[in-house]
Every structure is written in C-alpha cells, then in structure tokens.
C-alpha cells in the first residue's frame, strides 16, 4: 500500500472534475490539487509555454512527495512530450488515452466529435488516440475557447443564457456531422455538461475525461498495490495561483464541501 497523496493539476477549476471522481471512486486517497488560476487559460498559449507551465505545476506537486501525478487538463495532456513524461520520478496520467478508449467503446456509427481548447484540438492528440483503437473512425474536432473563461467565471448554471448561446454557436454544426459520441476534451467542460447535452441532443454520448481517467487510475493503482491503506476519507489540500475567493466559491459548489484547506502559491517562483 502507498499512503502518499495523489497530485492533480489543471490550468484552473476544470481539474476539480477529476477530484470529484476521486471522491466518488477513491475516497480514501489523499489529494494535493493545484489550479493555475493566475495563468488560465492554457489553451490559447503556445506549445512551448504550455509545456513550461506544466513542468512548473508538476515540480510543485512533486515537492509534496506525491505517489503519482494527474494532468487533469486536456490541453497539457494533448501536448506534453512523451520524453519528458519518461523522466518523471512518479507515474504520470493524462486524460487523453482513457477518454479515447471510453469514446471508442460506446461509439456505434464511427463518427466521434471532440471539443477542447484551440491547442488541444490543433494537436490532434485525441484523433490519434482514437484511430489507434478504431482506425476507421471519423474524428471531428472543434475548438471551444470561450468555455473555459465562462466556467472560471462561474457561468455554469443549466439556465445560463450566455453559456447556452456560446454552446449553440460552437456545437450546432455537429448535428450535420451525425456524431453519436462527443468527447468533452477539456476537464472544464463537464461543468456545463447539461448545457452541452441540450445543444447536441440526448442521443449523443458525452464522454467525461475526469471520470474516465480516474477509472483508469483506480485500475492501475489496484494492480500496482498503490492504494491508500486508510479506510477513512482522505485529506484534500488545494492550491491556486490567483483569485482564491472565486476558486473556493465555485469549487465548493462543485464538490459539495467547503474549501477549508486552500492557499495561494506562485509556482513560477517555486
């Protein structure tokens, strides 16, 4: 058994959808979470900048002696180089592979949509992962850059007209593509899942990267004897790089608990 914490990072609030799944599927695990709210969004940055930010985020988490790191960020997961992953001292999990696997398992007509930040869609990472599993699949990617700032600003209610209009602008064209599966390729997007579902239609399977990644993580940790031996709920420690009050407010709504242990940190100086 391994009682060290799990390290989770994201460009902001989105990675909390992965923490929500840890609470559900691995409640005894201790978690260190870092949301880079001072530099969100990552998806509009250059590949080089995204990699630099990710390295700083990972280094911060490693200072807590985490047993593994989860890049709960679709953008980082799409562009962080394999050669850098291999050099990390602990296992590294991204959201791309388990999400692609889940999408292929439920897809029936060979047409899979992917939405994400501009950088994530441009990288083609999801398409590559999908076609490695299902070579005949047709993958249609659409960047949705406004979704992240909308979520970060708390515009996540099911009846939020601004977010709904934005979703229609981005997603209405999927109806002509006849997809039956849609990957929510940024961990922010499950926070507006109901709005997205309303726009694309009830017959489209929505794939949540946070959920699929933690399912895969649980299997890995079980197989490698890395589960926490504690039977009580694990600790949750949160860090953000800016805008802590907004972070705590939205996170509390998302996770259904107060953010008692939450601090501001500048990882660029770490």
C-alpha positions in Angstrom: 0.0 0.0 0.0 1.1 3.6 -0.6 -0.3 6.3 1.7 1.4 9.2 -0.1 -1.0 11.7 -1.8 -2.1 11.9 -5.4 -1.1 15.1 -7.2 -3.6 16.7 -9.5 -3.1 19.9 -11.6 -5.0 21.9 -14.1 -5.0 25.4 -15.6 -7.8 26.3 -13.2 -11.0 24.9 -11.9 -11.6 22.1 -14.5 -9.4 19.6 -12.8 -11.8 19.6 -9.9 -14.0 17.3 -12.0 -11.2 14.7 -11.6 -11.1 15.4 -7.8 -14.9 14.9 -7.8 -14.4 11.4 -9.3 -11.6 10.6 -6.8 -14.1 11.5 -4.1 -16.5 9.0 -5.6 -14.2 6.2 -6.7 -11.1 6.6 -4.4 -12.4 8.4 -1.3 -9.6 7.2 1.0 -6.9 8.7 -1.1 -5.2 11.9 -0.1 -5.1 14.6 -2.7 -2.9 17.7 -3.4 -4.6 19.9 -6.1 -3.1 22.8 -7.9 -5.2 25.1 -10.1 -3.2 27.6 -12.1 -5.9 30.3 -12.0 -3.4 33.1 -12.4 -2.5 31.9 -15.9 -5.7 30.3 -17.1 -6.5 29.5 -19.9 -3.6 27.4 -21.2 -5.4 26.6 -24.5 -4.6 30.0 -26.0 -0.8 29.7 -25.3 2.0 28.4 -27.5 3.0 24.7 -27.1 6.3 25.8 -25.6 4.6 27.9 -23.0 2.1 25.2 -22.1 5.0 22.7 -21.6 6.8 25.2 -19.4 3.7 25.8 -17.2 3.1 22.1 -16.9 6.7 21.5 -15.8 6.3 24.1 -13.1 3.0 22.7 -12.0 4.4 19.1 -11.8 7.5 20.3 -9.9 5.3 22.0 -7.3 3.3 18.8 -6.8 6.5 16.7 -6.5 7.6 18.8 -3.5 4.7 17.1 -1.6 6.2 13.6 -2.3 3.1 12.6 -4.3 2.9 9.0 -5.5 1.7 9.9 -8.9 0.7 13.0 -11.0 -2.6 13.5 -12.9 -2.6 16.1 -15.6 -6.3 16.9 -15.3 -6.0 19.3 -18.2 -6.9 18.4 -21.8 -4.5 21.0 -23.2 -1.5 19.7 -21.2 -2.5 16.1 -21.9 -2.5 16.8 -25.6 0.9 18.4 -25.9 3.2 17.4 -23.0 6.0 15.4 -24.6 6.5 11.7 -24.0 10.2 12.1 -23.5 9.5 14.5 -20.5 7.0 12.0 -19.1 9.5 9.2 -19.1 11.9 11.3 -17.0 9.4 11.9 -14.2 10.1 10.1 -10.9 6.5 9.0 -10.4 3.8 7.7 -12.7 2.0 10.3 -14.9 -1.6 10.1 -16.0 -3.1 12.2 -18.8 -6.8 12.4 -19.8 -6.4 11.6 -23.5 -5.9 7.8 -23.6 -8.6 6.7 -21.2 -11.1 9.2 -22.7 -10.4 8.0 -26.2 -10.8 4.4 -25.1 -14.2 5.1 -23.5 -15.4 7.0 -26.6 -14.5 4.1 -28.9 -16.2 1.6 -26.6 -19.6 3.4 -26.9 -19.4 4.7 -30.4 -21.6 2.9 -32.9 -21.6 4.8 -36.2 -17.9 5.6 -36.5 -18.3 9.4 -36.0 -16.8 10.9 -32.9 -16.7 14.6 -32.0 -14.0 16.2 -29.9 -14.3 19.6 -28.3 -11.4 21.3 -26.5 -9.2 24.3 -26.3 -7.6 25.5 -29.5 -4.3 24.0 -28.6 -5.8 20.6 -27.7 -7.8 20.4 -30.9 -4.9 21.6 -33.0 -2.6 18.9 -31.5 -4.8 16.1 -32.9 -4.0 14.0 -29.8 -7.5 12.7 -29.4 -7.8 11.8 -33.1 -4.5 9.9 -33.0 -5.5 8.0 -29.9 -9.0 7.2 -31.3 -7.6 6.0 -34.6 -5.1 3.8 -32.8 -8.0 2.0 -31.3 -10.6 2.4 -34.1 -8.8 3.0 -37.4 -12.0 3.5 -39.4 -13.3 6.3 -37.1 -14.0 9.7 -38.4 -13.0 12.3 -35.8 -14.4 15.8 -36.0 -12.7 18.3 -33.7 -14.0 21.8 -32.8 -12.2 24.3 -30.6 -14.4 26.0 -28.0 -12.1 28.6 -26.4 -14.8 30.6 -24.6 -16.0 27.7 -22.5 -13.0 27.8 -20.1 -13.4 31.5 -19.1 -17.1 31.1 -18.8 -16.6 28.2 -16.3 -13.8 30.1 -14.5 -16.2 33.0 -14.0 -18.9 30.7 -12.5 -21.3 30.8 -15.5 -22.2 27.1 -15.1 -25.9 27.1 -14.2 -28.0 25.0 -16.5 -30.1 28.1 -17.3 -27.2 30.4 -18.0 -28.2 32.0 -21.3 -24.7 33.3 -22.2 -23.2 29.9 -21.9 -26.1 28.3 -23.8 -25.7 30.8 -26.7 -22.0 30.1 -26.8 -22.6 26.4 -26.8 -25.0 26.8 -29.7 -22.5 28.9 -31.7 -19.9 26.2 -31.3 -21.9 23.0 -31.4 -24.9 23.4 -33.7 -22.8 22.3 -36.6 -22.4 18.8 -35.0 -25.9 18.0 -36.0 -24.9 17.9 -39.7 -22.0 15.7 -38.8 -24.2 12.9 -37.4 -21.9 12.1 -34.5 -23.2 9.7 -31.8 -20.3 10.3 -29.3 -18.7 13.6 -28.1 -15.5 13.9 -26.1 -15.6 16.8 -23.6 -11.9 17.3 -24.3 -11.2 19.7 -21.5 -11.9 19.0 -17.9 -13.7 22.3 -17.5 -16.4 21.2 -19.9 -18.2 18.6 -17.7 -19.2 21.6 -15.5 -21.5 22.7 -18.3 -22.4 19.2 -19.4 -26.2 19.7 -19.2 -25.9 22.8 -21.5 -23.8 20.9 -24.0 -26.2 17.9 -23.9 -29.1 20.2 -24.6 -27.4 21.6 -27.7 -26.1 18.3 -29.2 -29.1 16.2 -28.3 -29.9 13.3 -26.0 -28.8 10.6 -28.4 -25.1 11.8 -28.3 -22.9 10.0 -25.7 -20.9 12.6 -23.7 -17.5 11.4 -22.5 -16.2 13.0 -19.3 -12.3 12.9 -19.2 -12.2 13.3 -15.5 -14.4 10.3 -14.9 -12.6 8.0 -17.4 -9.2 9.0 -16.2 -9.9 8.2 -12.5 -11.5 4.9 -13.5 -8.2 4.0 -15.3 -6.2 5.3 -12.4 -8.1 3.1 -9.9 -7.3 0.0 -12.0 -3.7 1.0 -12.2 -3.3 1.6 -8.5 -5.1 -1.6 -7.6 -2.9 -3.6 -9.9 0.3 -2.0 -8.6 -0.6 -2.1 -4.9 -0.7 1.8 -4.6 -4.0 2.2 -2.8 -4.1 4.1 0.5 -4.5 1.7 3.4 -6.7 4.2 5.3 -10.4 3.4 5.4 -11.4 6.9 6.3 -11.9 9.8 3.8 -8.5 11.1 2.7 -7.4 14.7 3.0 -7.9 17.3 0.3 -5.4 20.2 0.1 -5.9 22.8 -2.6 -3.7 25.5 -4.0 -4.4 28.1 -6.7 -2.1 30.8 -8.2 -4.7 33.6 -8.0 -8.3 34.6 -7.5 -8.6 32.3 -4.4 -12.1 33.6 -3.3 -13.7 32.8 -6.7 -11.9 29.5 -6.8 -13.1 28.5 -3.3 -16.7 29.5 -4.1 -17.1 27.6 -7.3 -15.1 24.6 -6.1 -17.3 24.3 -3.0 -20.4 24.2 -5.2 -18.8 21.6 -7.5 -17.5 19.3 -4.7 -20.3 19.9 -2.2 -17.9 20.8 0.6 -16.2 23.9 2.0 -12.6 24.5 0.8 -11.1 24.8 4.3 -7.5 24.0 3.2 -6.9 26.3 0.3 -3.9 28.6 -0.3 -2.4 30.9 -2.9 1.0 29.9 -4.3 3.1 31.2 -7.2 4.6 28.1 -8.9 6.6 30.2 -11.3 8.8 31.1 -8.3 8.7 27.6 -6.8 
